[in-house]
Amino acid sequence: MFKKKERILKIVIAVMILIIAFQVMSQPEFGKTMPRQLV
């Protein structure tokens, strides 16, 4: 049971990271404004 849930959780996290990465990559505006805020 635990191993199955762990695997599902890892898949969900991986999918979320991919979605966020694609959103950031598809928005050049976001990539430009972020470094400005850091500096």
C-alpha positions in Angstrom: 0.0 0.0 0.0 2.7 2.5 1.1 4.9 1.8 -1.9 2.0 2.2 -4.3 1.1 5.6 -2.7 4.8 6.7 -2.7 5.0 5.9 -6.5 1.8 7.8 -7.2 3.0 10.8 -5.1 6.3 10.9 -7.0 4.5 10.8 -10.3 2.2 13.7 -9.3 5.1 15.8 -8.1 7.0 15.1 -11.3 4.0 16.1 -13.4 3.5 19.3 -11.4 7.2 20.3 -11.9 6.9 19.6 -15.7 3.7 21.8 -15.9 5.4 24.6 -14.0 8.6 24.3 -16.2 6.5 24.5 -19.4 4.5 27.5 -18.1 7.8 29.3 -17.3 9.4 28.4 -20.6 6.3 29.5 -22.6 6.2 32.9 -20.8 9.4 34.8 -21.8 8.0 37.8 -19.8 8.2 35.8 -16.6 11.8 34.9 -17.2 12.7 38.6 -17.9 10.9 40.0 -14.7 12.3 37.4 -12.3 16.0 38.3 -12.6 15.1 42.0 -12.2 13.3 41.2 -8.9 16.3 39.3 -7.6 18.7 42.1 -8.5 
